[in-house]
Amino acid sequence: MEIKYRQLADMLKKELENYITRGIYKLPTEQELCARFRASRQTIRQALLILEQEGLIVRRQGSGSYVTGRLPEETRNHVAILLSTDTEYIFPALLGDLETRLSKEGHSVSVYITHNRTDVERTILQTLTETPPRGLIAEPSRSGLPSPNFDLYEKLSARGTNIVFFHGYYSNLPPCSYVKDDNYSGGFALGQFLMGLRHRQIAGIFQLDTIQGQERHLGYTRAMLEAGLPIDEDTVAWFTTEQLVLLEKKQDTRFLSDFIQRNLKSCSAVICHNDEIAYWLIKELSYAGLHVPEDISIVSFDNSYLSELSAPALTSLSHEPHEMASSAVSLLVKKMQGRNAGSMQISWKLVERRSAAPWTG
């Protein structure tokens, strides 16, 4: 009896996961399918059309049919997102980008907040192992430290969850896919920018327990060394997640006022971990009778809404809009399709505003 195209479509659907598991991204040609199923080309094309309409494959003129990474069972096309924070700083825009792009790829989404705590992260991961999602986009908790939760990430991976880290990765996990800022180059670029404005004594304030803070600090110090300037660790301050939470929740700026009193000395410029720190530092400087940029120049990372809200507006490093989320989802989709997915570092672009000026001292 001649095979019907709907029957053939059902048969092909059952094979899709096997294709993905085996790393087969491209389906057999129409001619190969005709020979295998002893069906007409018209029957094959109608069956493929059903798979395409259901978002399971994409057909490319003159090239063939390719899996999209979606599975026929809708409940299995689920992605979990782990974010370190739910504050207004970058959370709404980043989450919106991730959800929009995953939805376009046909995946439902659940969002979890770790508050940059590994114990909270562990509880979330334990819950996810009970019903492993198809994909996981995770912002590491305290990425500057080895993860105590590597066993749960490995367990999820072994059970078929495709994992992509963003904003960082864990040093004690096996090689994994990630998308992150090129923080070393960013710190180096800000150091060079300030030295181009004739600043020679440059302070820095960075987050201690994240890989971003460590890499940004390293880039800035390398720029100083290559310019033949001495490194003075007394001009560098580090803050922790706990201090950042107190700043965000209670506007506790004591670590910033301590930084001004203990670390600035005769410095004429400061590289800040991000716009949030720079925004509050400028306020503390004004309370101390120091003006930006007349007395001291301030530069930072992220080019967030705070860079415009700050007075004066912040000179800050920026990415292309939506680039981080788009890159993370792109890597995850590749992994879901059974394709090789490496890692990405996103370059920075300097946006100059009024917070930095040439040093005239």
Buried (B, 14 or more C-beta within 10 A) or exposed (E): EEBEBEBBBBEBBEEBBEBBEEEBBBBBEBEEBBEEBEBEEEBBBBBBBBBBEBBBBEBEEEEBBBBBBBBBEEEBBBBBBBBBBBBEBBBEBBBEBBBBBBEEBBBBBEBBBBBBBBEBBBBBBEEBBEEBBBBBBBBBBBBBBEBBBBEBBEBBBEEBBBBBBBBBBBEEBEEBBBBBBBBBBBBBBBBBBBBEBEBBBBBBBBBBBBBBBBBBBBBBBBBBEEEEBEEBEEBBBBBBBEBBBBBBEEEBBEBBBEBBEEBBEEBBBBBBBBBBBBBBBBBBBEEEEBEBBEEBBBBBBBBBBBBBEBEBBBBBBBBEEBBBBBBBBBBBBBBBBBBEBEBBBBEBEBBEBBBBBEBEE
